[in-house]
Amino acid sequence: MKAAVLKSLGSPLVIENAPEPVLGTGEVIVDVIATRVLSYMNEVFSGLRNYALELPIIPGPGGIGRVRAIGPDATKLATGDWVFCDPTVRSRDDAAAPDIALQGLTAPGAGAMRLQQHFRHGSFAEQMRVPTENVKRLGTITPEDATRWCALGTLLVPYGGFLAANLQPGETVLVSGATGNFGSAAVSVALAMGAACVVAPGRNDEILADLVRRFGDRVKPVKLTGNEDDDRERMKRTAPGPIDCVLDIMPPSVSTNVVRAAIMTVRAYGRVVLMGGVGMAGGTGLELPYPWIMRNCISIHGVWMYPPDAAGRLIALVRAGLLRLEEYEATAFDLDHANEAVAHAAANGGPFKLTVIRP
């Protein structure tokens, strides 16, 4: 099969013929129709993000495809089914605290690296081998639809955060990082889950206005000034009532002051979800005040990715018309132009934008 292979950090992907994956028990082989390219994939391939990768590797986290072959433990899947391939691969021998690797992307920790050594290769190829439980049926779609369904990979991340926070219909949410790729996805997901209001702080007036244009007056934009105390009060005043839940999904480059200002808008007994990258590039810690957390009974959830049943539940929100994939503008490349796709994704990583490879 044809594949894009990363052979060394800092080098371009090599487009070449690679061995087809071999089916084993507990596995499914999928013909890849479309797969998204993360906006920071260039930073992974250069080594800047310091992701744990055993090279050479066929990269690509998740994708949309059709089932080619199934093992004896699959009782619902059938050859030809349209599916989403969830890249979140979990060890199967400790359900309470599994090791997790992101197939085709990273394997933090010794246990995750053992997973990567088997489920190493991702979706930048004509076929991929996926754990059976990671193959989620989509129902009937067209090959053209597959491109936009790649947005599931982005939407699932904030969805996992809101599931951890037990977001309820009618609640008020603040999304810290609302003007980014994952943050804008968080706004749409919160509304699809029934949030009455989403407070959307940011510095980009154009993007803030676009969020309101897309989703209406349930989105309350707040222009940030950079002054922590002032921004905190402006966010609280903009909300129509107490803020029940704050989701932080800021990138590593952001100051902890910005994150802390947003987090500390949450009401007493409220919930905070930390899903961003603050601190991953070094620098000072978040330094939330202990007395504030304790006396206000604040629940803080650190969340990486999402639970195993999240993809099926999110697909149901799309099928019900509550979450619109049509919001996404997609640019597609063929596999021969995978390097151009990586460069395009880096330059076009804004809200509701998708860069997709179609093997």
N, C-alpha and C positions, 0 to 999 in steps of 0.2 A: 504494500500500500504506500501511497505518497504521504509524507509527513514533514513537518517543520521541526528540526532538531536543534536544541541548544547544546553545543558541545563544550563551550567554555564561556565563563562570564566575560563580558566586554566584547564578545564577538557576535556577528549577525547570526540569525537562524540559518541553518543549512536545509534547503529543500531537497529531499532525497527519498529513495525507496527504503522502507523499513519493514521488518517482519510483521505480518499480520498477528494481532493478539490471539492467544490460544485460550479457549474456554475451559474454565475449571468449575468445580462445584461451588455454589454460592456466588456465581458470577454471571454477567450478561455481556454479550458483545453488541455494540451499537454502531450503526453507520451514522457518522456525524454529518449533519446537514448544515448546521450553523453554530458558531461559538463566539461569545463576546471576547473582546480584547480589553483588558483592564487599562485604565488611563495611566497607571503607574507601572505597566509591564516593562517599559524600557528601563525603569529603575531597578526592577528585579533582575533583568538580564545583564545589566551593567555591574551588578553587585552592590549598588548603592544602598539598597534596602536590606542587604545582609540576610536574605531569606535562605533557609536551610534547603539546599537542593543537592541531590546526588547526580552528578552529570556523567554521561550525556542523558538528556531527558527530552521527551516530547512535551512541551508545556501546554497550558490551556486548562483553566479551572471550569469544569462543567460544560454543558452545551445542550443543544436540541438535536434529536436524531430519531432514527427508527430502529427498532429491535431487529438484530440480525440472527442472534442465536441465544437461547436460554438454557440454564442448567436445570437439574431435576428438582430443585427446591423452589422454582417459580411456578405458581399455580394460577395466577391471574394474568400475567404477561403473555403475549403471543407475538410471533414473528410478524414484523410489519407495523407494530404499534408505534405511534408517535410518543416520545418520552422526553422528559427533562432529566439530564444526568447531574445529580447533586454531587459536587466535588468534595463535600465534607465527609471524609472516610473515617469511620470510628472503629477502634478495636472491638472485638466481639466477646472478649473474655472478662470484661468488667463493666457492666452496664451502668453502675453508679458513678464511675470516674474513668471513662474511656480515654485512651490516647486518641488524638485527632490529627490527621494530616489533610491538607487541601490538595487533592489530586492534581498534578500538573502545575503546582505552585509553590508549596512550602510544607515542611515537616518539622515543627519546633519540638525538640526533645528526642531522647533516644527511642522511646516507644513509637512515636510518630514516624521516625526515620525508618523503623522496621516496616511500618505500613507502606511507606513510600517505596521501599525496595521491591515491593510486589505490585502495588497499585501506583506505579511510578508515572506512567505516561498518560498525558492528558488529551485534550480535544483538538489540538492543532494537527489533525491527521484525519484520514478517511475513515478510520475505525478506532474505537477505544474499548477497553475492558473495564467494567464498572461492577462494584459489589451489587448483588441483587437488590438489597434494600435501598440503594441509592438511585434506582431507576423508577421515576415517577410518571405515570401515564398522564397524558395531556388530553386525550380524546382526539377527535378528528380535527386536523388542521391541514393547510396546504403547504407545499414547500416554500412558497413566498412568505407565509405567516411565520415560519421558523425563525426568520431574522429578528422580528420584533419580540418573539417569545424569549429571546436571549435576555431580555430585560429582567426576567425572573431572578437571575443571579444577583443583580443589583438590589432588587426590591426585597429579596429574602433577608438581607443583612439587617436593615432596620426592623423588619417584621419580627425577627428573632428577639430584638431588644424589647419591642412592645409586648410580645408574649411573655417575656421574663418579668416585665413590670405589671402584667395582668391588666393591661389597658382596657377600660370599660367604655361602652357607648355613652356619649354625653359628657365625657371628661374633657378638660382643657390640657393641652400638651404644648410644651415648648421644645423645639428642635434646634439645638445648638449646632450650627453648621448647615443651616437650611438652604444656603445658596450653592452648595456643592453638589456633586454627582450623587453621592449616597444620601446627603441631607435632603435634597429635593425629593428623592425617592421616599424618604421618611415622612415627608409632608403628605405625599399622596397615600401612603400606606395608613397613616394615622387617620386620615379622613375616611378611607375605605373601611376601617375598623369601627367607625362611628364616632370619632372624636368630634365634639361640638365646635371646637376652636383649636387652631394650631398657631401659636405665636412663632413667628419666623424672623429671628434677628439676622442681620447681615450688613455688609458695607456697600454692596452693589445694588444701587437703586433700580437698575434695569431688570436684574434677576428678581428682586423683591416684587416689582410691579408685575412681572410675568407670572409669578406664583399666584398672585391675586387674580390675574386675568384667567388663568387656567382653572382655578378652584373656587373663586368667588370670595365672599366676605367672611367665610369661615377661617380664612387665612388672615392673620393680623401681622403685617410687617413692622419691623423695628429697625431703624437705621442706627447702627452702632457708632459710637464716638471714640472708643478706645479708653474712656475713663471707666474703671471698673464699677465704682459706686453709682455713678450717674447712669450707666447702661443698665445696671441691675434694677434700679428704680423705674427706668423707662419701660423695660420689659414687663415689670409687674403692673404698671399703670395701663399698658396696652391690652393686657388680658382682661376679658370681661368679668373675671372672678378669680378665685384662687387657682394657681397652677398645680394640677394634680400630678403631673409626670413631666420630667425633663429627660430628653434623650440627647446625649452628647455624641456626635459623630464627626468631630473636627479632625483634620489631618495633623501629622506630626509637626508641621511648621508653625502651628498656632501657639500663641502665648498662653500660659496657664491662667493669666489674669482674665482673659476672655472666657475661658471655660468656667472658671470659678464664678464669674459674674452671672452666667446663665444658670449654673447648678443651684445657686443659692436664691433663686427666685421661687423654688418649689415651696408649697405650703407645708405646714406642720402635718406630720403623718403622710407626707407625699413620698413619691418614688423617683429615684434618679438612676438612669442607665448609662453606663460608660462603655462606649463601643469605638471610640476614636483612637487616634494614634498619638495623642499628646504624651510627651515623655519618651517616646521611642527613639527620638533623635538626640537624646540627652537633655541637659538643662535641669531646672528646678522642678520639684514635685508639685502636685496639685495643692497641697496644704489646705485642706478643708478644716474648719475649726471643729474640734472635738465637742465642745459644749453645744454648738449649734446642732450638730448631728444628734447628740444624745437627748438634749432637752426638747427638740422638736420631733423626735422619733422618726428620723429620716431613714428610709430604706435605700441602700446603695447597691446596685446590681452591676457587677462586672460581667459583660456578655461577649463571648466570641462566637460568631456565627449564629446558629439557631438549632432548635431540637429536631430530631429525625422526622417528625410528622409535619414540620412546618411547610415543606414544599407542597404537599398535597392540599393543605388548608389554604395556602396562598393561591394555588391554581383554582380552587373553588371560588375565591373572591373575584378572580378575573372572569371566570365563567358566568358568575352572577351579575357581571356588569358593574361591580362596585369599584374595581381597580382597572384603569384603562391603559392597556399597553400602547394605545394609539398616541399617547402623549410623547412617545419616544421617536426621535428622528435618527434613523439608522443609515450608516454608510457601510457597504459591504465590499470585501476584497476576496479574491480567490486565494487558494493556498500558495500558489506560486508567488504571490505578492504579500506574504505574511510579514516581512520586515517593513514594508510600506504601511501595512495595517497598524503595526506597533507604533510607528512614528505618527501616524494620523491620530491614534488614540491619545497619545501624549499631548498633542496640540489641540485636541477637541474633546476635552474631558469635562465639559460643563454639564449643567442640569439637563436631563432628558435627552442626552446624546448617547448613541451607541455606535461603537465600531465593531464590526462583525467579520469573521472569516467564514467563508462557505466552502468547505473542502469538496 
